[in-house]
Amino acid sequence: MFCYQCEQTAGGTGCTKVGVCGKSSDIQSLQDLILFGIKGIAAYAYHARELGSRDEEVDAFMHEALFKTLTNVSFDFNDYLGLALKCGKMNLRIMETLDNAHTSRFGNPVLTEVDTGTRKGPGILITGHDLLDLYELLKQTEGTGINIYTHGEMLPCHGYPELKKFKHLAGNYGGAWQEQKKEFNEYTGPILVTSNCVMIPPPGTYLERLFTVGISSVEGAKHIKERNFKEIIEKAKSLPDLPQAPGKKIMTGFHHTAILGLADKIISAVKAGKIRHFFLIGGCDGAKSGRNYYTELAEAVPKDCVILTLACGKYRFNKIDFGNIDGIPRLIDIGQCNNSYSAIQVALALAKTFGCSVNELPLSIVLSWFEQKAVAILLTLLYLNIKGMRIGPTAPAFLTPAVFKVIQDKFDLRLIGSAKEDLKNLLKE
């Protein structure tokens, strides 16, 4: 452990084995787990508030949870574990709040085919998560001849009716966040960053074409205030046109309302034995070795199984043609990380239909994690008592072995192994 949050710290630098106050490394670990969880909640709450929505119970929890981590407040292990699960409950509430804010403003997403190439002409690339930023950019560029391309977690925006009605929402460029230094350097137009998942541009590359808005900022990049996109529009006009280069088509728009519209087909296919199993393979992507596991797993999933995916982890395999089962796509992209709410709604609806619990469904959940929003989502799944999940590529470094073991024992949470062996075992369970 390392704690230096009060004046008592050992040697005036920090407590490393046990706190002078008596705090153990396991308590420190649980405090970190809760702090990272509420950071994830804060991201979703911020986007919801920008759209005029908030949840008083979630706001109150944020105060409770932060207060709990102050010096000399609490040293009870089980009390902290309960608070971590409550954090999962609050994250579920705020994901629902954000989902309602999105659909109220932009409509329920519909299945949409998205081009991954470019059209000839000027273009602006928008990355991050904020749908309102995209909407305002689309309004201000309408009729200018400038095409708008999404990147990363903005891909699902193409499914929302109030966004897709803009004909210059031209497609999706690039993949997950960790590839952006290469992809943004190759892209010749201006780039707009709306939230997290931005990297510092290497020297001499695309910094002068990088713009930020809202919560995001990068030193040396132009920050846009009050969603006035005049400067980035002028920048797009001043740069060379993008080439006419059509790309592979991919599908998005599988919000839970869209998936449940296929419920009768899905249920019939399951009952007829045409769909044997569902795999949720998704989460945050990253550059650490071992993440090829998720591609290998998806490619190895039998043809009588359906893959659900979400967040930027999908970029590991979302351009692969997995085909369909009686018209039901074998790869279903549910959306952004916050659209984990949709995945939960689908699982609950299927469990209700088949008269069983979610844990009894032919469903396996295999997650990749990278940052705090993934922590919040994992806590939500644990709060819902989902058992037998796999996570990777490694265990969170902030969890002590003792804390991780408690979670493993209580929820049968496991680390990923080899794709081949995990798939074999998951199909047996």
Steps between C-alpha positions, in 0.01 A plus 500: 500500500597863480305766686598860559163664543556630856769666714572181695667320209810300594813710462285779358506324162240222507388180672596191300423195716226612734368845570608684815125534552459122482375477143597171336601447140170317441299800623713724278424264209125518558518879531674513163240267350221732616684815389557360151136389486368845583732651239321281245163610637613863473566460128149372429342754737685782321365399158148461642513841666609661174173367358299634795471175699622412847430255782484635855569158653815460293617850592447424870696176467797683352520711817460194723766298319756782492443579868550130580859512371611787726761433766377321814142443379464125454719191528235228454569266205144375450360852528726612215411194293133587539571858395682374189190303400286804571729685261398241239135568576549874457685446173203301371270790592716759326540284188120479486476877548747559217327250274166674555665838434649372173182337372275788607719744308615292204249213474536126545793369292417290195715251311729697272773408255802728531774557244858492632654690209500866402320718247680751282487842659583670829430304816508529878570196719327491840611270781398438860150429631289817500192479275400861561836622368446295185147632457612863527791437260262343248262795523776757453657317202175428320513644148871585521620204294694365798454132583504378859666172597475325834787328673518253789203501737313743272425219251161413663382858439416399142200303628318792669223641272563865588868462415478274197259739329801720422617379158852628558549259793715308258648203680739369763876537472755295691465274800567502873668781690846344525544512121431872474859626482541309176147551368472869588836569337384330179166684504549838333205697638438660841412281799257586780541336843184498712588303814756248624700249293730762349877455473772766485604550136864415426716806419465629146180312418136611523487732804423805285196313362377387842208677672341425836159585645325463835682294762794412274817702449848448359781751551567676171166401344225756440221469758152582372261673739119484509495258205577777252671297228581789264879458532508128429263551205736760353792267564325219309443731203866604496643148487525267198194290416478146627509240219207304363582169671200281590567249776351187648143529627431423867175489698404700806179608670432188709349687793295277730181632340629384161616161631174438683327569168671180386400317820250265337757395240769454763277299732383276215858441389604407854207264546567339162863443597629733229657732758693302758671772699551875534840658565539857620855590397574867554629778719792745484774430251866577561851448374622249759607160371249220536205686350516293184319249724169677431541472122598135530202429722253676270637322193478163675140538619295223328271600215189409702585768758439876508759759607387815680754778527530857623749779572827532310594138563286420195764647269701183550254312279207715384609501135491120480199357315344259750188440289155443649267239643156511335546873436633571850851651475761290677681820602283750685667832589300641792684832505712713731628392843197663665280283277587219737159604630351368174687171537359463851147572378535235229628243750219576746237475224633164380515368856139603555388337174672172580392505864852489644765723653761679291759258640299210357489641147726351231705819530871551568650839579864563411619855567808707428567789734719808477373789710255628757175469305573131453542473878159661553338260251663197662365614837154525343521142376616385843217694666262307272663179627623394156733207552764318300626802303850513354707820499839588358755535378622534861346556841472865612825601669313692771336183632703318763511120472270474801239737355512332159459158663190615689346619173601178325354284775177697523433544128712233330683778316792359302793630302521409134730215401545369148217571257476135399477363854268776623261442209496127567419557867243774437303276266488234773369735769 
